Amino acid sequence: MAVEISVVMTLYREGILLEEAIDSVLQQTFSDYEIVLIDNNADEATMEVARRYQASFPDVIRIMKESVQGASSARNKGIQESRGKYVALLDGDDLMRPHRLEKQLEAAKAYPEAPLISSSYETFVLENGKKVFFSNQRDIYLDWVDLLFRFQKDPFLRNFYVPLPSTLFFEREKILKSGGFDPFFNTRAAGEDIDFAIRMWKKERFFHVEDFLVEYRAKSKDLKNKLSKSWIQRLERQDHIVRTLHETFDNYPGNPLKEPIRILKSIWLREASLHYFSCRNGQDYGRELLRRSLSLNKTSLETWKLLVKSYFPKSFYPRIFWFKEWDSLPKTINNKVFIKNKFLALNNNYYL
C-alpha cells in the first residue's frame, strides 16, 4: 500500500538502541508513513528488537534483507523497496524529533527542485544513562571541503555542504535515477555520504531546514574524522572522491575547481607519504608520493622539507616523521602499482 513517506533504517549492531530510534519515528506528528528496516546482516539482539516492533506494528513496519554488507547497499535496498513518494533516512541508533517528517515534507513540496532536503542536528553521548548534548551542527565539517568550496566566487559552489545521512529526505524516484549511494564504499567503512553529496549537488542546490530535527548519537565527544583504522582504505576512498570531483565538476563552466583540486591532491599525496615512511621498506614509495605532490604544487615548503628529511638516516625517522614504531608494508596490495596507477586518479586523464 502506497504511503507518502518511507523511513529507511539500516540495521547492523544497534541492539537495544534500535528501540528508541523506532519510537522516535512512531511519535511523529505526520502519520502517513511506513518504516522499512533493512537487515544488513544484523546481530540477533538487533533483529529481536526489529521483529518485536514489526509484530506490534505490522501495518507500519516492514523488514527487508540486504546480504551485501555496507551502508551503501543497505540504503539503496531500502530506497528500492520503499513504497513512499518520499524517503527519509535514519541510522538505527539515531533519533528524529517529532516534527521532522512534517517539516521536511513541507520543504520538499515548497522546493521541488532540491534533490536533497537536510536539517540541522544535535549530537549527544550517553553519560550515566542520560543524554548529554554537546554539539549543534548544520552539516559534516571537513577541512578539505572548505579548501575546495569556501572561497569560490560562484555562490552555487560556495554553498556546498555534506549533510548528515540521518537528516536526508528526498523524492524516491530522483535518487533511483541518480544511482543512489556508491557500493564502492561498502568495504571501505564510510565516505559514501560525501561522494553522494558531491554527485547530487551537481543537479541542484540542496534545501536545508534550519530546525534541529535529528539527534545524532556519537560514541564519544571526539568528533574528529576517524573513518577507518586502515590507512590504505582511507587512501582508496580519497582516490575515489577525487575521481568523483573530476567527473562532477570538470565540465562546470570555467572549471573553477581545477586549482583547488590540484592543491588537495598535492596535500593528500604528501600525507600519504608519511604512512610509507613509517614502514621499514617504504622509503622509495614515500619519496615517489612526495615527488608527485611537488609536481602538483612546486611551491609547497612543507613537502620540500619532507623530501629532504626522507634522505636522513633511518634512525631519525620515527622522530621526524611522527610515528612511534615501525610498521610493515601492506601485503594486500601491490604497492608499486597502487601508488602509480590507482592512487588519487594520477593517470593521463587526471594527473595535471
N, C-alpha and C positions, 0 to 999 in steps of 0.2 A: 504494500500500500504506500502510495506516494506521500511524502511529508515535505514541509518547507525547508527544514534544516536537518542534516545528518551530522551528529557529533562523532568524530572518528577518534578513538583512543587505542593506541598500540600498547600491548601487554608483554612484559618480559619478566621482571623480578620485582614488581611493586608490592606484592603481598598485601598485607592489611591496609597499606596506604591507598590502595585502589578503592576501598570503601568510601573514604572521604571525597575522592575525586568524582566517583559516580554520584554521590549525594549532592555534590555541588552542581551537577547537571540537572538532577531531578528537582532541584529547588529554583530553577529558572522561572522568571516572570513570563517568558514566552513558552507556549505549550505545544506547538505543532512541530515536534522534533522526534528523532529516533537516536539511539545510541548504538554505534557499531563498534564492538570490541574486537580487536584483531589479535588473535593468539599467535604471537611471533615466537613460538617455542617457549612459552612462558612456563615458569615453575608451577608446581602443584598448589602451593599456597596462594599464588595469584589466581590460578584458574578456579580454585574453590570459591573465592570471592566472586569471580565473574559468573560462574554457574549459579550461585545462590541469588545474585541480583537478577539474572536472566529469568530464573524461575519465578521470582516475585513480580517482575515487570515484563511478562512475555510479549506484550503488545508494543513495548518501547525499546527493549534491548535485544540485539542480535549478536551472536558470536560467530566470527569467521576465522578461518585458519590461513596463515601465511607461513609456509615452511622455510622459505628463503630468509635467512637471518639478516636483519638490518633495518634501520629506521626507514630508509627509502622504500624498500619493497613493501614493508608493513603499511606505511602511509598510502602508497599507491594502491595497494589491495583494498584498503578501507575506502578510498575515494571511488574506485571502480565499483565496489559493492553498495555504495550509498544510494538511497532512494530519494534523497532530497535534492532540490534545485541548488541549494547552498550547502557548503561543508564548513564545519568549524573543527579545527584540530585541538586536541588537548592530550598532553602526555599523561600516562596513567598515575603519576604521583603529583601532578599539579592540580590547581583548583580554579574554577571560574566563579566569579561573583554573580549574584542573582540577575543583574540586568545585562549580562554580557551578550546573550543571543539577541535580545531585543534591540540593544544599542547598535550592534554590528549589522543586523539586518536592515535597520533604518539607514545606516551609512551606505550599505551595498545598493539599496534602491535609489538613494539620492545621488550616488556617484557610480553609475553602472559601468563607466569606462575604466574604473580602477580594477586591475587584475587581482589585487590583494587588499583586504581590509585588515589592519592591525590595531593594537591598542597598547596603552601603557600598562605596566605591570609592577607589582611589588614583590620583592624577594624576601623569603624568610627561611629560618632554620628552626629546628625544634630544640629547645633547651629545657630540660626537666619536664618534658611532656607538653610544653607550651610553645606556641608560635611566637618567634621574635622576628619582627620585620626590621630590616637593616638597609634596604636599598630600594629606591624608586627609580624605575628606568623606562625609557621610551623604546629603546632598541638594544641590540647586542653591540657593545662598543668593541671595535677592532682598530688598532692604530694604523694598520695598513689601508683600511678603508678611508680613513681621514687623509692619508697620503695621496690616494687616487682621486678622491672626490671633493674634499672640503674646499679646495681653492679653485675649483672650476668656475669659469665665468658663466657658463650655461647653467641656469637655475635648475633645469631638469636633472643634470648630472650632480650638481652641488647638493641636492636634497636627497640623494640616495642613502638608504639605510637598510640594515639587516634586521627584520623583525624576529622576535622570539617565536619559534614554531607554535607554542601553545596559545599564542594570540591570533593565529591566522584564521581568516574567514574569507571564503571565495565562492564563486559560481563553479559548480562541479564541472560543467562541460568545458569551460575555459581552461581549466587545469588539465583535463584529459587531453585536450587538443595540443597543449604545450608539452606533453610528455611526462608531466609530474616531476617527482624527485628522481635524481640520477642514481641508479643502482650501483654505479661505480663506488659510491661511498659506503655501501653495505659493510664491506670488510675493512674499512679504514676509520671506524669509530669517529663519526661526526664530520662536519663540513658540508653536508648535504643542504643545510639551511642557507648557507652562504651562497653556494652555487645556484640554488633555486631562486634566491632573491635577485641575483645578478641577471639570470635569464628572464625572469618575469618583469624586471624593471624596464627592459628594452621595449616592452609592449606599451606600457603606460605607467604613469606615476601611481604609487600606492596611495590609499587614503588611510590616515591614522586617526583613530578615536583617542582623544587625549585622556579620557577617563581610565582609571585603573580597574580593568575588567578581569584581570587574571592574577593569581597568586602563584609565583614560581618557587618551587621547593628546592633549595640549594643544599648540598651536602655539608658545606662549611661556609664561613663568611669570606673565604678567599675565593674571589671570583675571577682570578687570573685564568687565562685561556689554557686549559690542560686537556687538550683533545685526545691525546694518546700517549702511552708510555713509549711507543715505538717512534723513534725519530725518522726511520725510513718511511713509515706510514705518513708522518706529517709532511715529509718532502714530496711524497706521491700526491698528497692532497693539494699541496701548493702548486705542483706542476699542473694538476687538472684544473685548478681555479684559474691559473694564468691562461690556459688554453680557452677556458670559458670566457674570460675577459677579452681575449683576442677575437674569438668568434662572435661575441656580442657587440663589441664597440669598434672594431677596426673599420667598419663601414659607416660609422657615425660621422656626420658632416664635419670635416676638418680634422678628424681623428684626434680629438683633444686629449685622449688618454694615452697616446703613444709615449710621450715623455715620462709621465708618472709611472706607467707600467715598466718602462725601461729601468727606472730607478728602483722600483720594487723588486724586479728580478735581480738586479745587482745586489741589493740588500739580502735577499733570501739566499743567493748563491754564497755570499760571504758568511752568513750564519750557518749554512750547511757545511762549509769547510771545517768549522770548529768540531763538528762531530767526527769527521775523518781524522783530524789531528789528535783526537783522543784515542785513536786506535794505533797500536804499535806499528802496523804496516800500512797506515793510511795517509802518509805524508804526500805521496805523489798525487793521490786523489784530491787531497785538500788544496794543494798548490794549483791543480788544474781548475778547481772551482774558483779560487781566488783570481786566476788569470781571466776566466770567463767573466767574473764580476767586474774586473777592471776594463774589459773590452766594452762593457755597457756603461761604465762610469769611471772614466780615467782620472777624474779629479778627487776620488774618494781617498782622503788621507788615512782613514781607518783601515781601509782594505790594503793600501800600500804598506802600512805598518805591520799588518798580519803577515803579508807575503815575506817581508824582511825577517820577521821573527821565525817563520817556518824553516829558515836555514840555520837557526840556532841548534846547538847540540840537544838531543832528545831529553837530556837531564833537566833542561829548562822548561820543557813542555807543560807539565802539569800546572806550573805557576803562570806561565804567560798565556796559556790557552784555557785557563779557568776550569780545569777538571781535577778531581781528587785522585782518581786511579785510572789505570789503563783499561781500555775496552778492546774488544776483538772486532775485526771487520765482519760485517753481516755475511753470513753464508747462504742466505736465502735468495740473494741476487748476484748477478754478475756486476760487480761494482764499476768496472770499466765501461760496460755498456750502459749501465744505469746513469752515470753522470754525463756520458757523451750523447746518448740518443734519447733518453726519456726525461731527464730532469729539467723541469721548468721550460718545456717547449723549446729547447735550444736546437732547432733544426732549421732548414733553409726557409721555412715559412715564417718562423717566429724570432729567429736569433737576434736580429738587429732592428 
